[in-house]
Every structure is written in C-alpha cells, then in structure tokens.
Amino acid sequence: MDIYTLTAFFMWCTIINGILLIFWTIMCMLVPDFVYQVQSRWFTISRGTFDVVIYSFLGLFKIFFLFLNVVPYIVLLIIG
C-alpha cells in the first residue's frame, strides 16, 4: 500500500466520522427528548444517567476521531 492510498483512506475516514460526529451532536442538541425516547425503549435508564452517558460518548468519540482519523491524515499530508 502506497502513501497516496493510505492518505485517501484516512481522508475518507475523517470525512465519514466527522459527519457522524456532527450528526450525533446536532441530534443531541436539537432533539434530545426524541433521542432519549428512542433509547429508553431499548434500555431502562433515567434521564440524568442518559445525559451523562451521551455526553461521555460524544466526548470519547471526539477524542478517538481526532487521534485516530484527523492526526494520521494530517501527518500523511505532511509526509506526502
């Protein structure tokens, strides 16, 4: 695998995961009650616990997104 293929791979990973992160963040900001209702059908969870779990999930996803997608992509751009 050459550096250009790897750069294209990380570019698309960054784009797709960035779109997912933005979508989930917007959903949790604009329609939090809908997100809670959908999730509470599957899992018995209080609203306060749900808010902590969603906030933690988004934060962890953002950290993984930055370190596993964005940073390698930028490094490959610099190297290439």
PDB file with SEQRES, HELIX, SHEET and CRYST1 records, atoms N, CA, C and O in Angstrom:
SEQRES   1 A   80  MET ASP ILE TYR THR LEU THR ALA PHE PHE MET TRP CYS          
SEQRES   2 A   80  THR ILE ILE ASN GLY ILE LEU LEU ILE PHE TRP THR ILE          
SEQRES   3 A   80  MET CYS MET LEU VAL PRO ASP PHE VAL TYR GLN VAL GLN          
SEQRES   4 A   80  SER ARG TRP PHE THR ILE SER ARG GLY THR PHE ASP VAL          
SEQRES   5 A   80  VAL ILE TYR SER PHE LEU GLY LEU PHE LYS ILE PHE PHE          
SEQRES   6 A   80  LEU PHE LEU ASN VAL VAL PRO TYR ILE VAL LEU LEU ILE          
SEQRES   7 A   80  ILE GLY                                                      
HELIX    1 AA1 ILE A    3  LEU A   30  1                                  28    
HELIX    2 AA2 PRO A   32  TRP A   42  1                                  11    
HELIX    3 AA3 ARG A   47  PHE A   65  1                                  19    
HELIX    4 AA4 LEU A   66  VAL A   70  3                                   5    
HELIX    5 AA5 VAL A   71  ILE A   79  1                                   9    
CRYST1    1.000    1.000    1.000  90.00  90.00  90.00 P 1           1          
ATOM      1  N   MET A   1       0.851  -1.171   0.000  1.00  0.00           N  
ATOM      2  CA  MET A   1       0.000   0.000   0.000  1.00  0.00           C  
ATOM      3  C   MET A   1       0.901   1.240   0.000  1.00  0.00           C  
ATOM      4  O   MET A   1       1.792   1.379   0.837  1.00  0.00           O  
ATOM      5  N   ASP A   2       0.651   2.113  -0.938  1.00  0.00           N  
ATOM      6  CA  ASP A   2       1.472   3.321  -1.018  1.00  0.00           C  
ATOM      7  C   ASP A   2       0.877   4.449  -0.169  1.00  0.00           C  
ATOM      8  O   ASP A   2      -0.238   4.342   0.343  1.00  0.00           O  
ATOM      9  N   ILE A   3       1.640   5.522  -0.035  1.00  0.00           N  
ATOM     10  CA  ILE A   3       1.249   6.622   0.841  1.00  0.00           C  
ATOM     11  C   ILE A   3       0.005   7.354   0.328  1.00  0.00           C  
ATOM     12  O   ILE A   3      -0.762   7.894   1.126  1.00  0.00           O  
ATOM     13  N   TYR A   4      -0.202   7.377  -0.976  1.00  0.00           N  
ATOM     14  CA  TYR A   4      -1.363   8.078  -1.535  1.00  0.00           C  
ATOM     15  C   TYR A   4      -2.659   7.322  -1.249  1.00  0.00           C  
ATOM     16  O   TYR A   4      -3.691   7.935  -0.977  1.00  0.00           O  
ATOM     17  N   THR A   5      -2.604   6.005  -1.311  1.00  0.00           N  
ATOM     18  CA  THR A   5      -3.769   5.192  -0.965  1.00  0.00           C  
ATOM     19  C   THR A   5      -4.101   5.351   0.510  1.00  0.00           C  
ATOM     20  O   THR A   5      -5.266   5.491   0.883  1.00  0.00           O  
ATOM     21  N   LEU A   6      -3.078   5.328   1.339  1.00  0.00           N  
ATOM     22  CA  LEU A   6      -3.273   5.495   2.782  1.00  0.00           C  
ATOM     23  C   LEU A   6      -3.821   6.883   3.109  1.00  0.00           C  
ATOM     24  O   LEU A   6      -4.673   7.026   3.985  1.00  0.00           O  
ATOM     25  N   THR A   7      -3.337   7.892   2.413  1.00  0.00           N  
ATOM     26  CA  THR A   7      -3.842   9.252   2.620  1.00  0.00           C  
ATOM     27  C   THR A   7      -5.305   9.353   2.210  1.00  0.00           C  
ATOM     28  O   THR A   7      -6.101   9.986   2.905  1.00  0.00           O  
ATOM     29  N   ALA A   8      -5.666   8.737   1.090  1.00  0.00           N  
ATOM     30  CA  ALA A   8      -7.065   8.746   0.650  1.00  0.00           C  
ATOM     31  C   ALA A   8      -7.947   8.004   1.642  1.00  0.00           C  
ATOM     32  O   ALA A   8      -9.068   8.431   1.920  1.00  0.00           O  
ATOM     33  N   PHE A   9      -7.446   6.895   2.177  1.00  0.00           N  
ATOM     34  CA  PHE A   9      -8.203   6.129   3.174  1.00  0.00           C  
ATOM     35  C   PHE A   9      -8.499   6.981   4.404  1.00  0.00           C  
ATOM     36  O   PHE A   9      -9.641   7.043   4.858  1.00  0.00           O  
ATOM     37  N   PHE A  10      -7.473   7.637   4.944  1.00  0.00           N  
ATOM     38  CA  PHE A  10      -7.677   8.458   6.140  1.00  0.00           C  
ATOM     39  C   PHE A  10      -8.505   9.704   5.839  1.00  0.00           C  
ATOM     40  O   PHE A  10      -9.207  10.204   6.717  1.00  0.00           O  
ATOM     41  N   MET A  11      -8.432  10.202   4.626  1.00  0.00           N  
ATOM     42  CA  MET A  11      -9.276  11.339   4.257  1.00  0.00           C  
ATOM     43  C   MET A  11     -10.746  10.939   4.328  1.00  0.00           C  
ATOM     44  O   MET A  11     -11.563  11.660   4.900  1.00  0.00           O  
ATOM     45  N   TRP A  12     -11.082   9.781   3.742  1.00  0.00           N  
ATOM     46  CA  TRP A  12     -12.479   9.353   3.760  1.00  0.00           C  
ATOM     47  C   TRP A  12     -12.931   8.940   5.156  1.00  0.00           C  
ATOM     48  O   TRP A  12     -14.086   9.161   5.520  1.00  0.00           O  
ATOM     49  N   CYS A  13     -12.041   8.348   5.935  1.00  0.00           N  
ATOM     50  CA  CYS A  13     -12.383   8.033   7.332  1.00  0.00           C  
ATOM     51  C   CYS A  13     -12.681   9.312   8.112  1.00  0.00           C  
ATOM     52  O   CYS A  13     -13.628   9.359   8.898  1.00  0.00           O  
ATOM     53  N   THR A  14     -11.877  10.338   7.895  1.00  0.00           N  
ATOM     54  CA  THR A  14     -12.079  11.611   8.571  1.00  0.00           C  
ATOM     55  C   THR A  14     -13.393  12.255   8.154  1.00  0.00           C  
ATOM     56  O   THR A  14     -14.120  12.781   8.996  1.00  0.00           O  
ATOM     57  N   ILE A  15     -13.702  12.218   6.877  1.00  0.00           N  
ATOM     58  CA  ILE A  15     -14.948  12.818   6.385  1.00  0.00           C  
ATOM     59  C   ILE A  15     -16.161  12.078   6.944  1.00  0.00           C  
ATOM     60  O   ILE A  15     -17.081  12.707   7.468  1.00  0.00           O  
ATOM     61  N   ILE A  16     -16.171  10.762   6.839  1.00  0.00           N  
ATOM     62  CA  ILE A  16     -17.327   9.979   7.288  1.00  0.00           C  
ATOM     63  C   ILE A  16     -17.513  10.079   8.795  1.00  0.00           C  
ATOM     64  O   ILE A  16     -18.627  10.308   9.267  1.00  0.00           O  
ATOM     65  N   ASN A  17     -16.435   9.911   9.555  1.00  0.00           N  
ATOM     66  CA  ASN A  17     -16.558  10.006  11.013  1.00  0.00           C  
ATOM     67  C   ASN A  17     -16.868  11.422  11.472  1.00  0.00           C  
ATOM     68  O   ASN A  17     -17.559  11.601  12.475  1.00  0.00           O  
ATOM     69  N   GLY A  18     -16.374  12.433  10.763  1.00  0.00           N  
ATOM     70  CA  GLY A  18     -16.715  13.816  11.088  1.00  0.00           C  
ATOM     71  C   GLY A  18     -18.191  14.097  10.874  1.00  0.00           C  
ATOM     72  O   GLY A  18     -18.824  14.777  11.681  1.00  0.00           O  
ATOM     73  N   ILE A  19     -18.742  13.571   9.780  1.00  0.00           N  
ATOM     74  CA  ILE A  19     -20.180  13.727   9.518  1.00  0.00           C  
ATOM     75  C   ILE A  19     -20.998  13.036  10.600  1.00  0.00           C  
ATOM     76  O   ILE A  19     -21.994  13.587  11.070  1.00  0.00           O  
ATOM     77  N   LEU A  20     -20.588  11.837  10.999  1.00  0.00           N  
ATOM     78  CA  LEU A  20     -21.301  11.133  12.073  1.00  0.00           C  
ATOM     79  C   LEU A  20     -21.246  11.902  13.387  1.00  0.00           C  
ATOM     80  O   LEU A  20     -22.253  12.006  14.087  1.00  0.00           O  
ATOM     81  N   LEU A  21     -20.083  12.438  13.723  1.00  0.00           N  
ATOM     82  CA  LEU A  21     -19.939  13.208  14.958  1.00  0.00           C  
ATOM     83  C   LEU A  21     -20.813  14.454  14.926  1.00  0.00           C  
ATOM     84  O   LEU A  21     -21.476  14.765  15.915  1.00  0.00           O  
ATOM     85  N   ILE A  22     -20.826  15.162  13.819  1.00  0.00           N  
ATOM     86  CA  ILE A  22     -21.653  16.361  13.693  1.00  0.00           C  
ATOM     87  C   ILE A  22     -23.135  15.994  13.767  1.00  0.00           C  
ATOM     88  O   ILE A  22     -23.912  16.681  14.430  1.00  0.00           O  
ATOM     89  N   PHE A  23     -23.527  14.916  13.090  1.00  0.00           N  
ATOM     90  CA  PHE A  23     -24.932  14.490  13.103  1.00  0.00           C  
ATOM     91  C   PHE A  23     -25.389  14.144  14.514  1.00  0.00           C  
ATOM     92  O   PHE A  23     -26.439  14.611  14.955  1.00  0.00           O  
ATOM     93  N   TRP A  24     -24.602  13.319  15.237  1.00  0.00           N  
ATOM     94  CA  TRP A  24     -24.989  12.935  16.595  1.00  0.00           C  
ATOM     95  C   TRP A  24     -25.026  14.134  17.526  1.00  0.00           C  
ATOM     96  O   TRP A  24     -25.907  14.226  18.381  1.00  0.00           O  
ATOM     97  N   THR A  25     -24.087  15.049  17.374  1.00  0.00           N  
ATOM     98  CA  THR A  25     -24.064  16.240  18.214  1.00  0.00           C  
ATOM     99  C   THR A  25     -25.295  17.103  17.955  1.00  0.00           C  
ATOM    100  O   THR A  25     -25.928  17.580  18.896  1.00  0.00           O  
ATOM    101  N   ILE A  26     -25.633  17.306  16.690  1.00  0.00           N  
ATOM    102  CA  ILE A  26     -26.817  18.104  16.349  1.00  0.00           C  
ATOM    103  C   ILE A  26     -28.086  17.431  16.860  1.00  0.00           C  
ATOM    104  O   ILE A  26     -28.974  18.097  17.392  1.00  0.00           O  
ATOM    105  N   MET A  27     -28.169  16.121  16.700  1.00  0.00           N  
ATOM    106  CA  MET A  27     -29.351  15.409  17.194  1.00  0.00           C  
ATOM    107  C   MET A  27     -29.498  15.574  18.712  1.00  0.00           C  
ATOM    108  O   MET A  27     -30.601  15.798  19.210  1.00  0.00           O  
ATOM    109  N   CYS A  28     -28.400  15.466  19.430  1.00  0.00           N  
ATOM    110  CA  CYS A  28     -28.460  15.588  20.886  1.00  0.00           C  
ATOM    111  C   CYS A  28     -28.707  17.021  21.337  1.00  0.00           C  
ATOM    112  O   CYS A  28     -29.199  17.241  22.444  1.00  0.00           O  
ATOM    113  N   MET A  29     -28.374  18.000  20.497  1.00  0.00           N  
ATOM    114  CA  MET A  29     -28.616  19.396  20.846  1.00  0.00           C  
ATOM    115  C   MET A  29     -30.029  19.840  20.479  1.00  0.00           C  
ATOM    116  O   MET A  29     -30.676  20.544  21.255  1.00  0.00           O  
ATOM    117  N   LEU A  30     -30.513  19.437  19.308  1.00  0.00           N  
ATOM    118  CA  LEU A  30     -31.792  19.947  18.816  1.00  0.00           C  
ATOM    119  C   LEU A  30     -32.997  19.131  19.271  1.00  0.00           C  
ATOM    120  O   LEU A  30     -34.049  19.696  19.570  1.00  0.00           O  
ATOM    121  N   VAL A  31     -32.855  17.823  19.326  1.00  0.00           N  
ATOM    122  CA  VAL A  31     -33.989  16.974  19.702  1.00  0.00           C  
ATOM    123  C   VAL A  31     -33.578  15.953  20.771  1.00  0.00           C  
ATOM    124  O   VAL A  31     -33.663  14.747  20.540  1.00  0.00           O  
ATOM    125  N   PRO A  32     -33.135  16.432  21.938  1.00  0.00           N  
ATOM    126  CA  PRO A  32     -32.674  15.488  22.966  1.00  0.00           C  
ATOM    127  C   PRO A  32     -33.797  14.612  23.512  1.00  0.00           C  
ATOM    128  O   PRO A  32     -33.558  13.462  23.882  1.00  0.00           O  
ATOM    129  N   ASP A  33     -35.019  15.143  23.564  1.00  0.00           N  
ATOM    130  CA  ASP A  33     -36.127  14.340  24.073  1.00  0.00           C  
ATOM    131  C   ASP A  33     -36.431  13.170  23.141  1.00  0.00           C  
ATOM    132  O   ASP A  33     -36.728  12.070  23.606  1.00  0.00           O  
ATOM    133  N   PHE A  34     -36.359  13.398  21.830  1.00  0.00           N  
ATOM    134  CA  PHE A  34     -36.594  12.329  20.868  1.00  0.00           C  
ATOM    135  C   PHE A  34     -35.523  11.244  20.993  1.00  0.00           C  
ATOM    136  O   PHE A  34     -35.833  10.053  20.973  1.00  0.00           O  
ATOM    137  N   VAL A  35     -34.265  11.662  21.120  1.00  0.00           N  
ATOM    138  CA  VAL A  35     -33.168  10.702  21.259  1.00  0.00           C  
ATOM    139  C   VAL A  35     -33.355   9.889  22.539  1.00  0.00           C  
ATOM    140  O   VAL A  35     -33.145   8.677  22.542  1.00  0.00           O  
ATOM    141  N   TYR A  36     -33.749  10.554  23.621  1.00  0.00           N  
ATOM    142  CA  TYR A  36     -33.979   9.847  24.885  1.00  0.00           C  
ATOM    143  C   TYR A  36     -35.145   8.871  24.766  1.00  0.00           C  
ATOM    144  O   TYR A  36     -35.057   7.749  25.265  1.00  0.00           O  
ATOM    145  N   GLN A  37     -36.230   9.271  24.118  1.00  0.00           N  
ATOM    146  CA  GLN A  37     -37.392   8.383  23.958  1.00  0.00           C  
ATOM    147  C   GLN A  37     -37.033   7.147  23.154  1.00  0.00           C  
ATOM    148  O   GLN A  37     -37.444   6.040  23.502  1.00  0.00           O  
ATOM    149  N   VAL A  38     -36.278   7.321  22.093  1.00  0.00           N  
ATOM    150  CA  VAL A  38     -35.885   6.172  21.269  1.00  0.00           C  
ATOM    151  C   VAL A  38     -35.006   5.221  22.074  1.00  0.00           C  
ATOM    152  O   VAL A  38     -35.217   4.009  22.049  1.00  0.00           O  
ATOM    153  N   GLN A  39     -34.024   5.764  22.785  1.00  0.00           N  
ATOM    154  CA  GLN A  39     -33.116   4.912  23.545  1.00  0.00           C  
ATOM    155  C   GLN A  39     -33.787   4.280  24.765  1.00  0.00           C  
ATOM    156  O   GLN A  39     -33.448   3.160  25.147  1.00  0.00           O  
ATOM    157  N   SER A  40     -34.730   4.986  25.373  1.00  0.00           N  
ATOM    158  CA  SER A  40     -35.387   4.432  26.567  1.00  0.00           C  
ATOM    159  C   SER A  40     -36.337   3.294  26.219  1.00  0.00           C  
ATOM    160  O   SER A  40     -36.755   2.550  27.107  1.00  0.00           O  
ATOM    161  N   ARG A  41     -36.682   3.144  24.952  1.00  0.00           N  
ATOM    162  CA  ARG A  41     -37.466   1.968  24.538  1.00  0.00           C  
ATOM    163  C   ARG A  41     -36.635   0.704  24.637  1.00  0.00           C  
ATOM    164  O   ARG A  41     -37.166  -0.366  24.935  1.00  0.00           O  
ATOM    165  N   TRP A  42     -35.341   0.813  24.391  1.00  0.00           N  
ATOM    166  CA  TRP A  42     -34.464  -0.351  24.401  1.00  0.00           C  
ATOM    167  C   TRP A  42     -33.818  -0.585  25.752  1.00  0.00           C  
ATOM    168  O   TRP A  42     -33.613  -1.731  26.153  1.00  0.00           O  
ATOM    169  N   PHE A  43     -33.492   0.496  26.464  1.00  0.00           N  
ATOM    170  CA  PHE A  43     -32.783   0.386  27.728  1.00  0.00           C  
ATOM    171  C   PHE A  43     -33.534   1.162  28.800  1.00  0.00           C  
ATOM    172  O   PHE A  43     -33.970   2.289  28.567  1.00  0.00           O  
ATOM    173  N   THR A  44     -33.682   0.564  29.961  1.00  0.00           N  
ATOM    174  CA  THR A  44     -34.291   1.260  31.087  1.00  0.00           C  
ATOM    175  C   THR A  44     -33.209   2.127  31.730  1.00  0.00           C  
ATOM    176  O   THR A  44     -32.281   1.624  32.363  1.00  0.00           O  
ATOM    177  N   ILE A  45     -33.350   3.441  31.553  1.00  0.00           N  
ATOM    178  CA  ILE A  45     -32.326   4.367  32.024  1.00  0.00           C  
ATOM    179  C   ILE A  45     -32.994   5.697  32.387  1.00  0.00           C  
ATOM    180  O   ILE A  45     -33.922   6.143  31.711  1.00  0.00           O  
ATOM    181  N   SER A  46     -32.514   6.313  33.447  1.00  0.00           N  
ATOM    182  CA  SER A  46     -33.077   7.602  33.839  1.00  0.00           C  
ATOM    183  C   SER A  46     -32.543   8.701  32.923  1.00  0.00           C  
ATOM    184  O   SER A  46     -31.535   8.523  32.240  1.00  0.00           O  
ATOM    185  N   ARG A  47     -33.228   9.822  32.922  1.00  0.00           N  
ATOM    186  CA  ARG A  47     -32.833  10.929  32.038  1.00  0.00           C  
ATOM    187  C   ARG A  47     -31.462  11.492  32.428  1.00  0.00           C  
ATOM    188  O   ARG A  47     -30.648  11.801  31.557  1.00  0.00           O  
ATOM    189  N   GLY A  48     -31.211  11.623  33.708  1.00  0.00           N  
ATOM    190  CA  GLY A  48     -29.918  12.146  34.150  1.00  0.00           C  
ATOM    191  C   GLY A  48     -28.767  11.230  33.758  1.00  0.00           C  
ATOM    192  O   GLY A  48     -27.726  11.698  33.297  1.00  0.00           O  
ATOM    193  N   THR A  49     -28.952   9.935  33.939  1.00  0.00           N  
ATOM    194  CA  THR A  49     -27.935   8.965  33.537  1.00  0.00           C  
ATOM    195  C   THR A  49     -27.741   8.983  32.029  1.00  0.00           C  
ATOM    196  O   THR A  49     -26.614   8.891  31.542  1.00  0.00           O  
ATOM    197  N   PHE A  50     -28.828   9.099  31.296  1.00  0.00           N  
ATOM    198  CA  PHE A  50     -28.758   9.154  29.836  1.00  0.00           C  
ATOM    199  C   PHE A  50     -27.950  10.362  29.382  1.00  0.00           C  
ATOM    200  O   PHE A  50     -27.119  10.244  28.482  1.00  0.00           O  
ATOM    201  N   ASP A  51     -28.179  11.518  29.988  1.00  0.00           N  
ATOM    202  CA  ASP A  51     -27.436  12.719  29.617  1.00  0.00           C  
ATOM    203  C   ASP A  51     -25.935  12.542  29.857  1.00  0.00           C  
ATOM    204  O   ASP A  51     -25.119  12.959  29.036  1.00  0.00           O  
ATOM    205  N   VAL A  52     -25.576  11.923  30.981  1.00  0.00           N  
ATOM    206  CA  VAL A  52     -24.159  11.701  31.285  1.00  0.00           C  
ATOM    207  C   VAL A  52     -23.555  10.721  30.281  1.00  0.00           C  
ATOM    208  O   VAL A  52     -22.439  10.929  29.804  1.00  0.00           O  
ATOM    209  N   VAL A  53     -24.282   9.664  29.964  1.00  0.00           N  
ATOM    210  CA  VAL A  53     -23.778   8.656  29.023  1.00  0.00           C  
ATOM    211  C   VAL A  53     -23.592   9.260  27.637  1.00  0.00           C  
ATOM    212  O   VAL A  53     -22.559   9.033  27.007  1.00  0.00           O  
ATOM    213  N   ILE A  54     -24.564  10.024  27.148  1.00  0.00           N  
ATOM    214  CA  ILE A  54     -24.466  10.619  25.814  1.00  0.00           C  
ATOM    215  C   ILE A  54     -23.328  11.643  25.770  1.00  0.00           C  
ATOM    216  O   ILE A  54     -22.563  11.675  24.806  1.00  0.00           O  
ATOM    217  N   TYR A  55     -23.213  12.473  26.799  1.00  0.00           N  
ATOM    218  CA  TYR A  55     -22.137  13.457  26.845  1.00  0.00           C  
ATOM    219  C   TYR A  55     -20.783  12.771  26.862  1.00  0.00           C  
ATOM    220  O   TYR A  55     -19.863  13.199  26.164  1.00  0.00           O  
ATOM    221  N   SER A  56     -20.647  11.712  27.649  1.00  0.00           N  
ATOM    222  CA  SER A  56     -19.394  10.960  27.712  1.00  0.00           C  
ATOM    223  C   SER A  56     -19.087  10.282  26.383  1.00  0.00           C  
ATOM    224  O   SER A  56     -17.942  10.279  25.930  1.00  0.00           O  
ATOM    225  N   PHE A  57     -20.114   9.708  25.760  1.00  0.00           N  
ATOM    226  CA  PHE A  57     -19.933   9.042  24.471  1.00  0.00           C  
ATOM    227  C   PHE A  57     -19.454  10.026  23.405  1.00  0.00           C  
ATOM    228  O   PHE A  57     -18.522   9.727  22.658  1.00  0.00           O  
ATOM    229  N   LEU A  58     -20.080  11.184  23.332  1.00  0.00           N  
ATOM    230  CA  LEU A  58     -19.678  12.173  22.338  1.00  0.00           C  
ATOM    231  C   LEU A  58     -18.256  12.672  22.586  1.00  0.00           C  
ATOM    232  O   LEU A  58     -17.495  12.880  21.641  1.00  0.00           O  
ATOM    233  N   GLY A  59     -17.903  12.861  23.836  1.00  0.00           N  
ATOM    234  CA  GLY A  59     -16.545  13.285  24.162  1.00  0.00           C  
ATOM    235  C   GLY A  59     -15.514  12.232  23.802  1.00  0.00           C  
ATOM    236  O   GLY A  59     -14.469  12.556  23.238  1.00  0.00           O  
ATOM    237  N   LEU A  60     -15.794  10.983  24.119  1.00  0.00           N  
ATOM    238  CA  LEU A  60     -14.883   9.893  23.791  1.00  0.00           C  
ATOM    239  C   LEU A  60     -14.770   9.705  22.284  1.00  0.00           C  
ATOM    240  O   LEU A  60     -13.680   9.478  21.759  1.00  0.00           O  
ATOM    241  N   PHE A  61     -15.900   9.799  21.593  1.00  0.00           N  
ATOM    242  CA  PHE A  61     -15.884   9.677  20.131  1.00  0.00           C  
ATOM    243  C   PHE A  61     -15.060  10.798  19.509  1.00  0.00           C  
ATOM    244  O   PHE A  61     -14.329  10.572  18.545  1.00  0.00           O  
ATOM    245  N   LYS A  62     -15.175  12.005  20.059  1.00  0.00           N  
ATOM    246  CA  LYS A  62     -14.408  13.135  19.537  1.00  0.00           C  
ATOM    247  C   LYS A  62     -12.911  12.918  19.742  1.00  0.00           C  
ATOM    248  O   LYS A  62     -12.116  13.221  18.852  1.00  0.00           O  
ATOM    249  N   ILE A  63     -12.525  12.402  20.890  1.00  0.00           N  
ATOM    250  CA  ILE A  63     -11.111  12.130  21.151  1.00  0.00           C  
ATOM    251  C   ILE A  63     -10.591  11.074  20.186  1.00  0.00           C  
ATOM    252  O   ILE A  63      -9.530  11.251  19.588  1.00  0.00           O  
ATOM    253  N   PHE A  64     -11.335   9.965  20.028  1.00  0.00           N  
ATOM    254  CA  PHE A  64     -10.923   8.921  19.084  1.00  0.00           C  
ATOM    255  C   PHE A  64     -10.894   9.443  17.656  1.00  0.00           C  
ATOM    256  O   PHE A  64     -10.000   9.097  16.883  1.00  0.00           O  
ATOM    257  N   PHE A  65     -11.861  10.269  17.307  1.00  0.00           N  
ATOM    258  CA  PHE A  65     -11.919  10.861  15.966  1.00  0.00           C  
ATOM    259  C   PHE A  65     -10.664  11.683  15.694  1.00  0.00           C  
ATOM    260  O   PHE A  65     -10.055  11.566  14.631  1.00  0.00           O  
ATOM    261  N   LEU A  66     -10.287  12.505  16.648  1.00  0.00           N  
ATOM    262  CA  LEU A  66      -9.113  13.354  16.455  1.00  0.00           C  
ATOM    263  C   LEU A  66      -7.820  12.552  16.368  1.00  0.00           C  
ATOM    264  O   LEU A  66      -6.997  12.789  15.485  1.00  0.00           O  
ATOM    265  N   PHE A  67      -7.641  11.598  17.288  1.00  0.00           N  
ATOM    266  CA  PHE A  67      -6.366  10.889  17.356  1.00  0.00           C  
ATOM    267  C   PHE A  67      -6.252   9.722  16.379  1.00  0.00           C  
ATOM    268  O   PHE A  67      -5.140   9.337  16.019  1.00  0.00           O  
ATOM    269  N   LEU A  68      -7.357   9.159  15.947  1.00  0.00           N  
ATOM    270  CA  LEU A  68      -7.287   8.011  15.049  1.00  0.00           C  
ATOM    271  C   LEU A  68      -7.656   8.333  13.605  1.00  0.00           C  
ATOM    272  O   LEU A  68      -7.480   7.487  12.728  1.00  0.00           O  
ATOM    273  N   ASN A  69      -8.160   9.531  13.338  1.00  0.00           N  
ATOM    274  CA  ASN A  69      -8.518   9.908  11.981  1.00  0.00           C  
ATOM    275  C   ASN A  69      -7.823  11.184  11.531  1.00  0.00           C  
ATOM    276  O   ASN A  69      -7.114  11.192  10.524  1.00  0.00           O  
ATOM    277  N   VAL A  70      -8.025  12.255  12.274  1.00  0.00           N  
ATOM    278  CA  VAL A  70      -7.533  13.561  11.843  1.00  0.00           C  
ATOM    279  C   VAL A  70      -6.005  13.643  11.929  1.00  0.00           C  
ATOM    280  O   VAL A  70      -5.360  14.082  10.976  1.00  0.00           O  
ATOM    281  N   VAL A  71      -5.427  13.232  13.041  1.00  0.00           N  
ATOM    282  CA  VAL A  71      -3.978  13.324  13.213  1.00  0.00           C  
ATOM    283  C   VAL A  71      -3.226  12.470  12.180  1.00  0.00           C  
ATOM    284  O   VAL A  71      -2.296  12.972  11.550  1.00  0.00           O  
ATOM    285  N   PRO A  72      -3.602  11.186  11.984  1.00  0.00           N  
ATOM    286  CA  PRO A  72      -2.892  10.429  10.942  1.00  0.00           C  
ATOM    287  C   PRO A  72      -3.051  11.032   9.545  1.00  0.00           C  
ATOM    288  O   PRO A  72      -2.116  10.996   8.744  1.00  0.00           O  
ATOM    289  N   TYR A  73      -4.223  11.581   9.252  1.00  0.00           N  
ATOM    290  CA  TYR A  73      -4.430  12.205   7.948  1.00  0.00           C  
ATOM    291  C   TYR A  73      -3.521  13.424   7.759  1.00  0.00           C  
ATOM    292  O   TYR A  73      -2.922  13.597   6.697  1.00  0.00           O  
ATOM    293  N   ILE A  74      -3.423  14.258   8.779  1.00  0.00           N  
ATOM    294  CA  ILE A  74      -2.550  15.438   8.702  1.00  0.00           C  
ATOM    295  C   ILE A  74      -1.087  15.025   8.576  1.00  0.00           C  
ATOM    296  O   ILE A  74      -0.333  15.622   7.807  1.00  0.00           O  
ATOM    297  N   VAL A  75      -0.691  14.011   9.327  1.00  0.00           N  
ATOM    298  CA  VAL A  75       0.688  13.521   9.245  1.00  0.00           C  
ATOM    299  C   VAL A  75       0.994  12.999   7.846  1.00  0.00           C  
ATOM    300  O   VAL A  75       2.063  13.276   7.301  1.00  0.00           O  
ATOM    301  N   LEU A  76       0.069  12.252   7.265  1.00  0.00           N  
ATOM    302  CA  LEU A  76       0.284  11.745   5.907  1.00  0.00           C  
ATOM    303  C   LEU A  76       0.345  12.873   4.888  1.00  0.00           C  
ATOM    304  O   LEU A  76       1.093  12.792   3.913  1.00  0.00           O  
ATOM    305  N   LEU A  77      -0.437  13.924   5.109  1.00  0.00           N  
ATOM    306  CA  LEU A  77      -0.358  15.081   4.214  1.00  0.00           C  
ATOM    307  C   LEU A  77       1.002  15.766   4.317  1.00  0.00           C  
ATOM    308  O   LEU A  77       1.568  16.198   3.313  1.00  0.00           O  
ATOM    309  N   ILE A  78       1.516  15.861   5.532  1.00  0.00           N  
ATOM    310  CA  ILE A  78       2.823  16.494   5.728  1.00  0.00           C  
ATOM    311  C   ILE A  78       3.925  15.636   5.102  1.00  0.00           C  
ATOM    312  O   ILE A  78       4.814  16.155   4.427  1.00  0.00           O  
ATOM    313  N   ILE A  79       3.863  14.325   5.328  1.00  0.00           N  
ATOM    314  CA  ILE A  79       4.884  13.428   4.789  1.00  0.00           C  
ATOM    315  C   ILE A  79       4.833  13.381   3.267  1.00  0.00           C  
ATOM    316  O   ILE A  79       5.864  13.415   2.595  1.00  0.00           O  
ATOM    317  N   GLY A  80       3.599  13.301   2.729  1.00  0.00           N  
ATOM    318  CA  GLY A  80       3.429  13.161   1.277  1.00  0.00           C  
ATOM    319  C   GLY A  80       3.806  14.408   0.574  1.00  0.00           C  
ATOM    320  O   GLY A  80       3.726  14.472  -0.653  1.00  0.00           O  
TER     321      GLY A  80                                                      
END                                                                             
